[in-house]
Amino acid sequence: METVTQLLHSIQDVGSDVVRGGYSRPVYSTAELDLRSWFIDQARQRGLDVETDRNGIIWAWWGKPQDGALVTGSHLDSVPGGGAFDGPLGVASALAAVDLLKARGTVPGRSLAITVFPEEEGSRFGVACLGSRLLTGAIEVNKALNLHDADGNTFADVARSNGLDPRHVGPDQEALARIGEFVELHVEQGKGLGADGPAIAVGSSILGHGRWKLSIHGQGNHAGTTLMADRADPMVAAAQIIVAVRDAAAREPDARATVGRLIPVPGGTNVIASRVDLWLDARHPDDAVTARLIEAIYAAAREIATREGCSVSLTEESYSDTVHFDPDLSRRISGILPGAPVLATGAGHDAGVLAGYVPSAMLFVRNPSGISHSPEEYVADEDADAGAVALADVLEGLL
């Protein structure tokens, strides 16, 4: 029987990013494929039956696949330069929880499955929770198949090269019916538990959040021969728009807005860009406020672009409304884990997508600094072990 720490230690070199620090494990990269193989091997060592469905979701079954099963799991892909725990902690904890249940002599009253969802972070194709969105029908199939990564590969092409048939990708009611309840354990991505608080919390809700692409068009030109007065530089407009994003979010209590990615075209040091693409992440508990925030940002962007002799367009890439987890399931879990606080989260998860279709819930494991999506993300060994025990207790109580 392996601890969560031992399981994570066994994959600590997979996808290590020597440039950014931390881990870069985009979906269907060599690193993520190695992690998928690692999970399949670990599941089989525990006597679980493993299958990969037509959307690339891995299912590891304790018992016969059947409708209404209890399901847990998370993801193995990462953001660029991410931490060691975001995703893999939930997968490793699920494996450790199965070990604990077997050590206790637990005989499941119904089937239990561990799932691994692909492209949760959206770091390759730009849409978060793509696997669970495809499963549930929360994304239109043609849109998903035509998503492009940074190298111009479509999701259809990448899926095909990894054994999936693009003709069969999409809503899967048969697979969805197998989920009676879904419980996802995840590292906490904020300061709700604090450095000295309890190790485990029960999730209550996920902020409404989305991703938008702003494309600023100007006039490409020579950096040395073009006078400052003659320029229509989209990079200058982009810089001002980024500040406007910060200011607009600061005016809305509880709002968060971030520009974390920016690409100039063509990207030469001695070239005035012809276009700059930047990606905006915006979140708020009230979906109407999120919409108002985006309107304010776009209005500011249009004004800035016009002032700089440029134009700008806005495209929504994905959006999820604020999610409240199933109250009955959450109450049952709180009864199994007395004293565990109840926390909302600003981070999206596959559990949030599934919550619109099946009873879903989340457990969070303490992250003392609250830092996540960074190499500094951290979970103490004893807290990781406590998380596996809590997940085992919850699964046993729900079985």
C-alpha positions, 0 to 999 in steps of 0.5 A: 500500500503506497501513500499519496506522497510515495505515488506523487514521488514516483512521477516527480520527474515527468514533465519537469520544466527546466525553463519555467520551473514546475511542470508542463504537462499539456494534454496528449504531450509526452509527459501527459501520456506518460502519466496516463500510462502510469495511472493505468499501471497503478490501477491494474496493480490494484486489480481495477479494470481500466478502459478509455472512452471515446472522449479520452476519459480513463475509467478504472473500475472496482466492480462491474461498470454499471449505472449509478456508480460512485466515481472519484478522480481528477486530471493529470494535465497541467498549466505551463510551469504548474505545481506538482499537486493540481490534478495529480493530488486527486488522482493519487489520493483516489488510488490511495483511498482504494488501498485504504478501503481494501485494507479496511476490508470494505466490500462496496455495495455498488461499483466504484470508479476512478476517472482521469479527465483530459485537458482540464486546464485547457492549456493546449486547446484553450477550453478548460475541462474539455473532456468533461464538456465533451462527455456531457455535451457542454461544448458543441462537437464541431467547435471542439474538433476545430480547436487549435493548439499553438502549433496549428494542430486541431483537436481532431487531428491530435485526438485521432493520433492518440487513438480516438475517432473524431466521428465518435467524440462528443456527448456520451449518455451511456458513460454519463449514466454510470456516474451516480455521484462524483466526488473530486479531491483537489489541492486548495487554490486559495487561502481558505484553510490557511496555514494553521487551519484544518487539513480538509474542507468540503467545497460549496461552489465555483465562481462563474468564469470564462476565457476571452480572446482579444485581438488587436490589429495595427500596422506592422512595420520596421522598428527603425524606420517608422517614426513614433508619430506614424505608428499604429502599434497594437503592442502599445494598445495591448499594454494599456488594455492590460492595465484597463483589465486590472482597473475594471476588475478592481472596481467590481467587488469580488471580481478577478480578471487576468491577462496571462498570455499575450502573443505578438504577430509576427513577434520580431524584436525589430518589428512593430507588430501587425497584431497582438492576441491576448487572452483574458480570464474573468471571474465573479460569483454573480454571472451578471457581474461577470457579463458587465465586467466583460462589457466594461473591458471591451468598451475600454479596449475599443477606446484604447485601440482607436486612440492608438490607430488600431482596432480590436475584436473580442471572442468568447472561448469558454464560459461556465456559470457559477456552480453550486454543488449538490446540497444533499451530497454536500450535507452527507459528506459534511456528516462523514467529515464533521468539523470540515469547513465549507469553502467556495472556490474561484478555480474551475474543475471537472466537478463543476461541469459534471454538477449540471448533470449528476450530483457532484461534490469536492474536497479540498486539501490545505495549501498553506500559502494558497499559491497555485498554478505555480511551482510554489504550490505545496501540500504537506505530506501529512495533509496529503495523507489526511486527504486520502483518509478523508476521501476513503471515509467519504467513499466508504460512507457513500458506498 
